[in-house]
Amino acid sequence: MFEFVFVPDLEDQKGGHHVDNVVIYGWLDRQRTALFVEMGFVPKTDFFPAILKANIEYHAELFAESPVTITSTIKRVGNSSFVTLQTIEQDGKTCVTLESVAVNVNNHSRSSMPIPGDVAARMQGLMAA
């Protein structure tokens, strides 16, 4: 599990109300990329994951100036693909969930390739209990 806590800025709010959904997706994308690096994927090398599918659900509004916790973990690992789970919580409530399917892509051939063994082993250690 990979966790990140921060306090959203007032600029993240849409029209002075709740945090904009596009801003929220940006937070999740940055934390998912950080999770990829934690697993051993290195940007701008021979291979890196590409998102094939992302299912985001908004359960409650998020607001600025109150701490937010983004939790990122692995749900499933296959030969060349894997599933990530992310949640955003604020004030003890789950506000957003995102399940993404990613495939390991060879950056030269632009085709899928098996996840290297050392990376797969790190992914297993980050899997949700």
C-alpha angles and dihedrals in degrees: 000000000000118000132191126182125192142145115248118233125239087246088066091066121093111234092339093300128088125348111278114257091229089056089050092053089050090055090051093047093052092048092047089053089050088052090052090053091047088055091054103264110136119205117238095020131109094291140020135161122267122201113242098174136011124187112190124184125191111210101168139000121269122218136199125255095032120097118261125201120206114195119192125187143154120260101180139001123205133174097281103356139053141184124236127199122204132180133186117207130186128178092356094306129112102234103170136018127189128186115189133185114211131184126205107243129199103229093212101048094027089223131119119270135184118277108253114253096244091051092047089052091053090047090054088056091054096049120126113258 
